[in-house]
Amino acid sequence: MHPLRATRRRVVSDGLVCGIDEAGRGPIAGPVTAAAVILPSDFAVEILDDSKILSAAHRREAAAVIMDCAVSWGIGWATHEEIDSLNIHHATLLAMSRAIEAMAVKPARIVVDGLYCPLSGIPGTAIVKGDASVPEIMAASILAKTARDAWMEEYARREPNYRFDRHKGYPTAEHRRIVLEIGPSRIQRRTFRVRCP
């Protein structure tokens, strides 16, 4: 049994529970993306895990199942300009609020990975490492990561020299070297420092 399987728990509530997570806090380029997911009670949770430890192929397969079977789901974005203007913390909460607003069905409560809940008017609980234990948050993690990676891969066609399809905007040695050699891309987060690789 995978070590995370034993700690997995389903959030129980009288109403619909929505899991929320983000992808893209750490990159130095591109948007931050959040997802909100309400799962049915009979969802096959064995396909879920923390998105960071799943392969890209597994994430895509799981994302397709989540989108097909979820009671409701939504994706929210905050642009690199909003990140520079608001800071990454507030931009992340904004993306989470937008993900909730994008859902066709509104939940009774939300559970969020991390320390903070977005302002939504919906009762919420922040759960540290919730993406490793709460199925609703795991599902949101998978959708957010899959959506952001797809966006970065598509954007790579506009500025191919930056190879966003390879590093997705994260501060890898390759990414930092390219920025220092040819200058920032149009989606670079200007408030994020690019250190020498």
PyMOL commands that set and color helices and strands:
alter all, ss='L'
color gray80, all
select helices_A, chain A and resi 5-7+45-47+51-53+56-69+80-86+88-101+130-132+135-155+160-162+164-167+173-182
alter helices_A, ss='H'
color red, helices_A
select strands_A, chain A and resi 17-23+32-38+72-78+109-113+124-127
alter strands_A, ss='S'
color yellow, strands_A
deselect
rebuild
show_as cartoon
